[in-house]
Amino acid sequence: MQSYTIGQAARLLGVSPDTARRWADAGRVATHRDDSGRRLIDGRDLAAFSIEVANSGGDEDASYTSARNAFPGIVTAVKLGDVAAQVEIQAGPHRLVSLLTREAVEELGLEVGMQATARVKSTSVHIDRT
């Protein structure tokens, strides 16, 4: 499972690293240390926490801007059907849902907790693995 540094988590949540650090210090999201002593957050924990933050209205430091219709975030749900699939991404305060083929999801290796970027053009949402 992919893990994220405090800085990476902050970027995905749309907040400052200081805010993410305060949330971790307060126990709002679980962290662990790697061999070099850096604090890391498991991808699944970050995915769940990103939904919690979005539903609570976020923080006063949250960023509500998007550049060029690209929404970097974290995959919070993957629902596979026989042919089609649904992928949800939490990008800061934004929840994006894309319907795509099961084959595309499998080729990208998308799973809950991994970093991905939703790109929006007109009414279509495309997912890029980052």
Solvent accessible surface area in square Angstrom, and as a share of the most:
residue,aa,sasa,rsa
1,M,117,0.52
2,Q,79,0.35
3,S,35,0.23
4,Y,0,0.00
5,T,29,0.17
6,I,14,0.07
7,G,37,0.36
8,Q,73,0.33
9,A,0,0.00
10,A,1,0.00
11,R,128,0.47
12,L,0,0.00
13,L,5,0.03
14,G,15,0.15
15,V,14,0.08
16,S,40,0.26
17,P,66,0.41
18,D,83,0.43
19,T,1,0.00
20,A,3,0.02
21,R,99,0.36
22,R,124,0.45
23,W,19,0.07
24,A,11,0.08
25,D,99,0.51
26,A,78,0.60
27,G,60,0.58
28,R,100,0.37
29,V,10,0.06
30,A,67,0.52
31,T,45,0.26
32,H,78,0.35
33,R,156,0.57
34,D,37,0.19
35,D,160,0.83
36,S,90,0.58
37,G,34,0.32
38,R,134,0.49
39,R,46,0.17
40,L,22,0.11
41,I,2,0.01
42,D,53,0.27
43,G,0,0.00
44,R,135,0.49
45,D,58,0.30
46,L,0,0.00
47,A,2,0.02
48,A,65,0.51
49,F,7,0.03
50,S,1,0.01
51,I,67,0.34
52,E,86,0.39
53,V,6,0.03
54,A,26,0.20
55,N,121,0.62
56,S,74,0.48
57,G,53,0.51
58,G,26,0.25
59,D,29,0.15
60,E,150,0.67
61,D,67,0.34
62,A,16,0.12
63,S,58,0.37
64,Y,122,0.46
65,T,118,0.69
66,S,55,0.35
67,A,78,0.60
68,R,226,0.83
69,N,87,0.45
70,A,19,0.15
71,F,35,0.15
72,P,57,0.36
73,G,0,0.00
74,I,1,0.00
75,V,0,0.00
76,T,17,0.10
77,A,21,0.16
78,V,39,0.22
79,K,113,0.48
80,L,82,0.41
81,G,33,0.32
82,D,138,0.71
83,V,117,0.67
84,A,61,0.48
85,A,4,0.03
86,Q,46,0.21
87,V,0,0.00
88,E,19,0.08
89,I,1,0.00
90,Q,4,0.02
91,A,7,0.05
92,G,7,0.07
93,P,40,0.25
94,H,65,0.29
95,R,147,0.54
96,L,25,0.12
97,V,52,0.30
98,S,5,0.03
99,L,140,0.70
100,L,35,0.17
101,T,71,0.41
102,R,81,0.30
103,E,114,0.51
104,A,31,0.24
105,V,3,0.02
106,E,97,0.44
107,E,132,0.59
108,L,51,0.26
109,G,34,0.33
110,L,12,0.06
111,E,86,0.38
112,V,33,0.19
113,G,0,0.00
114,M,14,0.06
115,Q,22,0.10
116,A,0,0.00
117,T,7,0.04
118,A,0,0.00
119,R,109,0.40
120,V,39,0.22
121,K,150,0.64
122,S,102,0.66
123,T,136,0.79
124,S,53,0.34
125,V,35,0.20
126,H,105,0.47
127,I,17,0.08
128,D,49,0.25
129,R,132,0.48
130,T,96,0.56
